[in-house]
Every structure is written in structure tokens, then in C-alpha cells.
């Protein structure tokens, strides 16, 4: 059965003529689970209810109905089609296909109920209830169908050593035809043939008859491909399964036989970490392990045509696992003992390792459960105290135990991150930061000894899930996002950023080996995610701890991937277009490491070059005024020679347009009016003007004089035209004396750090900040620096009027 079903609550009789035997919905014989097969060939649980069979007028025939035991709603209404192939498996399963690629299964709590419904189905289809399948699965050619129907059944050769080759040929010839496969399967079931074959196997091994063993391999492999549950139940029984595995050791395509039985009996040991008292459960665990071993290791990889022939084997394993988890879950004493020993300090290390490995395997089995069953499973583990137990285990020295505990933790986070968050916030009220569960996870990520950091990558993904606001709950009383992020930034963020801060105390990374670079790249990836998804928490942390300046130290790393991670972190911040971040960047001159990296990269056309240019292009396209001014004022000399892209010249143009608008506020307002169409007359006025225009005679216009609409007469013409005239005059002046004006308006007079370029070996260049004595406030012909006391008054009277205006505007803008 796919699941162990507890006794149902009493349910009132359902009216409508489709009652179950005795008219009682409380009859556990008819209690079933409804399953459908999904695209991944996994069974989905559609609910638990009670099955009945009756005539349904709408469907015009006898039908199977399943009503939910919770609310009496209809889970299934399926007409028993005379041509549909129904199959009975494992005494408590009925499986059939409603349509192409839509398979259904009813899993009964009791065999008696399954037999009753099976008889109803066979009665409708006119079949003998002793059969396990009611129809042939695939249509065949008329000739083949006639041949098969003319013979009442398939007659097997007598099971003798001398006839093994004949039997092998018969099995091989039957596999392509579904009709012959069906008849072969029935013959094998009815005559107890498999046990006779296994007796011959012992004879062949004793006689070392290799040819006979090769034939037996082909026969047993063919029986697997018949895909029959009834045959599997015989083959996987306690008395037969090891002999079946023995037959599959003698693959004719291999020069030497495999030692599968030796591995299962001597190497693979069944460990009862907690004694299992139920013999049925113990037998089921043994059987499932061996069948899984046959599927994964013994049977050859199926071809494309054989893959679907083993679907029943997959289902056999799946339902066994579901049953094992259900039986263990119901055994409260077993789970109580398990968690008690896990957390007991007296438990020795070897025993604890076995307990953790069992729990890991238990969680892995739970992945076969349907969502509602998985919910119940993890709630049971949570109530038993799995998270405190994991916290104890993760603090141990044994690397294998910690690794298994990490896998268990990943199952919990993927299932329900809110449950984990709630636990860590509660424990923060009682414990120090060092022993918090999340901090233990971060420490394991940082201390991963794997050169490729495989474990660290997994843990980083789990942390990302935990801090992702997308899966956080919001209720009327509290917001999980606010509470948890407040907790995380207070108690955990300093642990996460510790390696970053420790490695960036100088102008370049203090450790720049590959493993350290990989770890820092992981940390930066998580911080970048936080910048994108967290708002004021990460902003406060970055600005207060000066995180961006420390991150940009990594731009000097010899590992390009790490430098790009640092750049991506800054790019994500700039992409937010947040003035708090922008002021922080400008105040700390945090474009300097980026410009240095750009110049050190030289003329190489690579990802670093493209990424840096894209960042400046974003500033230009989005017209981030504060950053545009900051970049041009402080780094223009270093970037002005870059002409293979127009990004930096475009930034300079943006900057100059800003200055012009600051020079002429009236012009700026006029541009805004024209650009945004804010100055609009109402529709009636526009219609009057258009009519007047068309009614005006050309003769009425003297010397090309334009007709001015009356509504504009009232406007102050001088106010509008004056700044435009001045703008046109200045534009003509610029066109005629471009070089001279550029010289006058250059940034050389600014007191913000100017930069000189020093090239070594003709490839590298360094930006060094210096204070230029020639540009001190008060120097003739130079504007004062931003923030310098007395700058405006210190400008020489001989300075041109343009320079004075420029100085005034820039000071006002800053």
C-alpha cells in the first residue's frame, strides 16, 4: 500500500444511491487513497476517502466514486469503461489509465475492499476476477491478434536444465508483443515457474555451468521487463530475492561475474541505531534496500525502449518507501529514543554518527511523500526537537557528522524556512551569538576545507533562502521580514562579513589565494542579494561599517572573478539610484578604485573593461546628476582620452548641460516647459487660434511678420526671449572659440583631489591624489574649490566674467 492508513473518524452515510457495502461510510474496507501519476513518473496523492460503485446517469454507466472523508466532496468519478485495462497490484492497489498520459491508482486500506471493487470492475468488463489485468494494453495487428486469440494460453517448456536456451528464446520473443507478454506473465504466475528456475540456478552454480547461468540471466532480466507486480512479489520475497540477484551476476557481456550477493551479505550491514520492534517494518526495510540495489546497480541501464517497461519496479520502490516512513512516523517511542540519544552528551561519537546518518536517510525517504504527508512528517520532527538537536550536532568536531547534519538542515530549510527562522529568533533570547544555529552555519561555510568549497556553496544557498523576503510571512500581528532581518543584522551579519573585513584592511587584499578569493566571492554574492532585496537594514550596515570601501579593495585582487564580484556589488548599489548611497560614494571618493582598475586594465577588451564602462553608461543614461558631477569633477583628466566609446564624453556633455541650467535658471524652466509640455492651453483656446490662423490672409502679414495668438499677448515677451537670446549668443561664441572656452571651463581649478597618471613599463597606470599648490584658492584665474572658506571672494578681478559665472554656479550647485 502506498501509505499506512490510520482508522478513520465516523462519517455519516452519504445519500444518492452510491453507498458502500452495508450502507456505511465508516467501513474501513472501502477506505482508499487516490493517486495520479505526474509528468516525472511520480505518484501524487489526491486525497483520502471512501470508494463506491454505482450507475451514474450523466456518464451512462457503472462508475467508481470516491468521496473525501473530510467533507464528503467528490475526489473521483470514473466510469468503468469496458475497454479500459485495469490492473491489480500488491493485493491493495488498482491502477488504470483514464486517457493518454493520465494514470490513476486506488490504494486500499484493506485487501477485502480491493477485492470487492475488483470484482465490480471485472463484472462490468465480463472478466474473471482471478486475473490481475482486465485488458490487453496495446492494439496489435489483426493477424497477430487472431493468432494469439486462437491459442487459449502460452505453454511454457518444462523447467529443466537442458531446456534453458529454449525458455530464454521464448521470453525474448514475447517481450515485443504486449499480448504475448501478458500470456507469458500469466503462465509464469500460475505454474510457480520462477521458483523452479531458481532451483535450476543452484544446480548450474554447483556444476559451474556458465552457459546455463548466462541463459538464466537473460530469462530473469526478461521477467523484470514484463513489468508485473505479481511476479515482483514472488521475486522480491525473502526466500527468492538473493537467488534472483545471483542470476543477474552472470551477465554474458561481461568476462567475469559480479559479486553482488557477497556485497549485500558481507559488506552492506543493516544497523539498527534504535531497535525496531515491528518485524514487518524490518522486513520491508530489507526488501526496499535490496530492490533499490537491483534497480541502481544490478540491472543494466535500460534502453530507450525498455525504460517504460520498468515503471512497475519504480512504483514498487516508491510505495515501499512511503510505507516505511509512515510506519516509523507512527512509532512515537522510536522517534523519542532517537532524539534523546542524539542530544545526550553520554552518547559516544560512533553511535551519534550512526544516529545522524539514519536521520539523514529518513529525511531523504520523506522526499517521496506527497505535500500533505510531508507536512505531517516535518511537523513530527519539529515537535520532537530536530532543530535543537542539529544545533548540538553542528557544534561537534566530527566532520562527517557535521556534513550529515548540514544535509538534514537543508531538507528543513527547503521545506519550511519560516520554521527555522522562528527557532533561531527564539534561541537568540537565551544564547550568545557564537552558538546561534545560523552563526554555526555561517562558520561552517567560512571554514569549509574543500578546495572547491562545495559545502560552502550549499550553505550559502540555504542562508540566501533564509534571508529572502519573498518567502517570509506577513500577518496582522507581526511581520516576519521586519523581525527576522532585524535579528539577522544585529546578531549574524558581523559573522558573515568578518572574513571580508579581515582581508581588506590595506589597499589590496591581505590574502589573495584561490580558496580565500572563492569564499569572499560567495560572501559578496550574498551581500549583493541583500542590497537588492533588503532596504534600510543593509543600507545602514553598509554606510555605518563603510562596507563598500572595503569591498572595493578587492578590485585589486589578482583573481578577475573576485574583482568582478566587487564591481557587481557596487553596480547593484548604483542601480538603486538612492541618494543616501550616492552621497556616501561621493564623500568617500569610492570611484577611485574603479577608475584605477579601469586604467590598469589598459587597452584589453575583456569583461572588466565592459563592466566598468557599462556602470558609467548607466549613470549617463539614467542622468544621475550627483554622480555625473562627481565623476567629471574628480576623474575627467584620467578618462578624457578614452574615445573608443562615447560614454565619458557623454558624461561630460551631461555635466556641461547641468552647469548651463545652473547658469540660467530661466532657460532651464523654459526647457522644462517645452520638454514636458507642462505649458498647455485648453482645447477651446487652441481651436480659436487655429481658426484665426486659417482665416488670416497672407496679405495681412507684413514683411514676414508672424501672427501672435491673443492669448500669448499678455505674456511678458521679454522674460521669455531674453534667456533664449543670451543662450543663442553664448552658443555662437562657443562654436567660434571652442578650444579657448574649454580651457577656461576646465576642471583644473577644482580643489577636490586631482589625479596624475604615472605609467610603469608602459602598461600600468596609477591614480595618486595630490593637492596642487598652483590651484590653491586665490590663485589668479582659478575658481575656488568646493567648501574652501572665502573661495568666491578670492577670485582675481582680472578673471573673465565666464569663469566667475562658472565658479558661482558650481558653488551654488554643490
Secondary structure by P-SEA (a helix, b strand, c coil): ccccccccccccccccccccccccccccccbbbbbbbccccbbbbcbbbbbbbbbbcccccbbbbbbbcccccccccccccccbbbbbccccbbbbbccccbbbbbbbccaaaaaaaaaaaaaaaccccccccccccccccaaaaaaaaaccbbbbccccccaaaaaaaaaaaacccaaaaaaaaaaaaaaaaaaaaaaaaaaaaaacaaaaaaaaaaaaaaaaacccaaaaaaaaccccaaaaaaaaccccccccccaaaaaacccbbbbcccccccaaaaaaaaaaaaaaaaaccccccccccccccaaaaaaaaaaaaaaaaaaaaaaaaaaaaaaaaaacccccaaaaaaaaaaaaaaaaaaccccaaaaaaaaaaaaaacaaaaaaaaaacccaaaaaaaaaaaaaaaaacaaaaaaaaaaacccccccccaaaaaaaaaaacccccaaaaaaaaaaaaaaaccccccccccccaaaaaaaaaaaccccccaaaaaaaccccccccccaaaaaaaaaaaaaaaaaaacccaaaaaaaaaaaaaaaaacccccccaaaaaaaaaaaaaaaaaccaaaaaaaaaaccaaaaaaaaaaacccccaaaaaaaaaaaaaaaacaaaaaaaaaaccccccccccccaaaaaaaaaaaaaaaaaacaaaaaaaaaaaaccccccaaaaaaaaaaaaaccccccccbbbbbccccccccccccaaaaaaaaaaaaaaaacaaaaaaaacccccccbbbbbbbccccbbbbbbbbbccccccccccccccccccccccccccccaaaaaaaaaaaaac
